[in-house]
Amino acid sequence: MSTENVRIVELNAENWYDCCKLEVSPEQKDYLEPNAVSIAQSKFEPTLKPYAIYAEDKVVGFLMYNSVQEELDGYWIYRIMVDKELQGKGIGKAATKLMISEMAKLPNAEKIVVGFHPKNFGAYNLYASLGFIDKGDRFGKEMAVIKNITE
C-alpha cells in the first residue's frame, strides 16, 4: 500500500462508524482509548478536531487534535492510530505529517505537543522520526514531546 494515497478527512456521517471498528495491536491497547471514546469526547469538547485516515478509499485510522493551545503553549495531538492490520507501512507517519500541516494553520501555531506512555515505543519512534523532542515534560503517567513548527 502506497503512502502517497494517504489522506485525512474530517470525521463525518460516512466515516465515523468505520473509525469505531478499527483496532490497535494487542500490545497498544493499554495506551489508547477506543476510537468511539475519542469520537464521543469530540462531541463534548468542540475544540477537538477528529479525522479519519484513508489509504486510497478505505478508512484505516483515526486522529484527533485540539484547535486551542494548552499546556506548554502548544497545540496538542490527542489521538493517532492505524488499524492493527496496516501498521508498519508508513501510513501513521504520512497521516501525522498531514495533521501537522493542518495544525500549522492554527492561530499563533509555534509548537505541537503530544503526550504518550513512555513504554509506547511505536509512538516514541514515530514522533522522534518527525522531529519531536523530549524536553523532560511529564504529565501524570505520560511523557510529552514537542515539535517547533516555526523554525
Secondary structure as the mmCIF struct_conf table of DSSP 4:
data_model
#
loop_
_struct_conf.conf_type_id
_struct_conf.id
_struct_conf.beg_label_comp_id
_struct_conf.beg_label_asym_id
_struct_conf.beg_label_seq_id
_struct_conf.end_label_comp_id
_struct_conf.end_label_asym_id
_struct_conf.end_label_seq_id
HELX_RH_3T_P HELX_RH_3T_P1 THR A 3 ASN A 5
STRN STRN1 VAL A 6 GLU A 10
TURN_TY1_P TURN_TY1_P1 ALA A 13 ASN A 15
HELX_RH_AL_P HELX_RH_AL_P1 TRP A 16 LYS A 21
HELX_RH_3T_P HELX_RH_3T_P2 PRO A 26 GLN A 28
TURN_TY1_P TURN_TY1_P2 LYS A 29 TYR A 31
BEND BEND1 LEU A 32 LEU A 32
HELX_RH_AL_P HELX_RH_AL_P2 ASN A 35 PHE A 44
BEND BEND2 GLU A 45 GLU A 45
TURN_TY1_P TURN_TY1_P3 PRO A 46 THR A 47
STRN STRN2 LEU A 48 ALA A 55
TURN_TY1_P TURN_TY1_P4 GLU A 56 ASP A 57
STRN STRN3 LYS A 58 ASN A 66
BEND BEND3 SER A 67 VAL A 68
HELX_RH_3T_P HELX_RH_3T_P3 GLU A 71 ASP A 73
BEND BEND4 GLY A 74 GLY A 74
STRN STRN4 TYR A 75 VAL A 82
HELX_RH_3T_P HELX_RH_3T_P4 LYS A 84 LEU A 86
TURN_TY1_P TURN_TY1_P5 GLN A 87 GLY A 88
BEND BEND5 LYS A 89 GLY A 90
HELX_RH_AL_P HELX_RH_AL_P3 ILE A 91 MET A 103
TURN_TY1_P TURN_TY1_P6 ALA A 104 LYS A 105
BEND BEND6 LEU A 106 LEU A 106
TURN_TY1_P TURN_TY1_P7 PRO A 107 ASN A 108
STRN STRN5 LYS A 111 PHE A 116
TURN_TY1_P TURN_TY1_P8 PRO A 118 LYS A 119
HELX_RH_AL_P HELX_RH_AL_P4 PHE A 121 SER A 129
TURN_TY1_P TURN_TY1_P9 LEU A 130 GLY A 131
STRN STRN6 ILE A 133 PHE A 139
TURN_TY1_P TURN_TY1_P10 GLY A 140 LYS A 141
STRN STRN7 GLU A 142 ASN A 148
BEND BEND7 ILE A 149 ILE A 149
#
